Amino acid sequence: MEEQIIDNINNDNNNNYDSTKILLLIKCILIKIDISFNDVAELYNSEIKRDLLLSDELKNYCYSLKDEIKKTGLSSSKHTSLQSNSIEKQQFPAVNTLRQLLKAYKLKLKPYVRSLGYEINTGKKITERYYLICPFS
């Protein structure tokens, strides 16, 4: 499915800021982590496990989409995930790419921690980190 989405982007030579192309790229990235949607409103309050966004596979996939993202009209001066050294300089390039694409739709990734209790032997708190997609307030 993502090949069809990328083909649709390649077939359109319009270099202006195009929100439909950005939405297709967001879909491509979220499909990789098993989140599907038809409308932007369906993304509200979607949870994404942080570990999924930190995987090397997703990082490399987002890096491979960099040229497609540039074709949407987003500039690398404002969007640091599009810069040539982003993969080396940024600690979490896939998170930054998704965050900057969502920002075009006035959405943000809000981080939060969910407590899963305590480890019995050591008393250490067990937590999982998530991101919540929510609108700018």
N, C-alpha and C positions, 0 to 999 in steps of 0.2 A: 504494500500500500504506500509506503514512504517513497518508493521509486516513482509512482504515479504523481505524488505530490511534488516531488522535485522536478519531474518533467513538466508539470504545469507552470512551475516557476521559470524554468528555462525557456519555455515557449513564449513567454510574455517579456518583451524587450523594454518595457516601460521602466525607466530608472527612477521615477518619482517615488516618494515615500508611499508604500502600498501596504495598507493594513491587512488586506486579504492574504497577501504573501506572507506577512509576519504570522498571521493566524495559522497558515499551513505549516510554517516552520515550527511553531509551538506544538502543533499536532504531531509532527514528526518526532520531536524530542520526547513528548509525553507518551507516544505509542511505544517507544523503547522501554519505558518503565511501567507499561501496562495500565496507562490511564487514557481512556478514550472519551471524546466529547463531540457534540455536534454544534453547540452554541457556546459562546464565551460565558454566558450566564451559568452554564453547567459547571464551570471551573470554580465558581465561588465556593469557598470552604472545602476545597479538595485538599486532602492530606497527602504529602509526599514524604516518604521515609528518607531521611538525610543520607543514609548509606547508599541508597540507589543513585543519588545524584553525585556521589563521590567515586563511583566505580570508574575504572580506567576505560572500560568499554564506552560508557556514555561520554566521558571526557574526549576521547578520540572521535566519537561520532559528532559531537558538537563542533570540534575543531574542523572536521571535514565539511561541515555546513557553513563555514565562515564565508566562503565566496557567495553562497546562495543568500546569506543574510545581507551581505554588502549589496546585492542586486535589488534588495527591497528599498534602497535609498537611505538606509541608516549609515551614519558616518562613523569612522573609527576614532575620530577626535572626541566624540561624545560617548561612544560605546566602547569601553576598554576591552571587551571580549573580542572585538574585531581587530585589534592591533596585532601586528605580526609576532610580537614576543609574548602574547598573552599566556600561552601554554607554559612558558618557563617562569614568568613573573607572577602569575596569579596562583594563589593557593588552591582555590576551588573554581576552575574555569567553567565547568558545566553549570554550576550554580549561578555564576555571574552571567553566563549566556542566557539562561532561562529567565533570570531576573530582569535583564535588560530587554528581552523580547516581551515579557509580560508588561513591562512598564509602558510600552506603546499602547496597550489596552487599558491603561490606568489600573493595573493590578500589581500587587506586590507579593513577594514571598516572605511571610512572617514566620520566623523561627520560634519554635517552642520545644520544651522538654517534657516528656511524659515519664512519670515515675512508675516503675514496675515493682516497687517494694525494696526489700533489703536482702542481701545475701546472708544466709543463716550463720555460716561459720565466721565470716570476717565482719559482718555488720555493715558492709559497704552498700551504699545505695545503688540500685540498678536502674538505669535510665535509658530511654531511647529518644533520639532527636528527630524532630519532624519539621516540615515546612507546611504552612497553611497558605493557600492562595486566597487572597482577599482583596477587595477594592481599596484604593487609597481613600483615607478618611479626610 
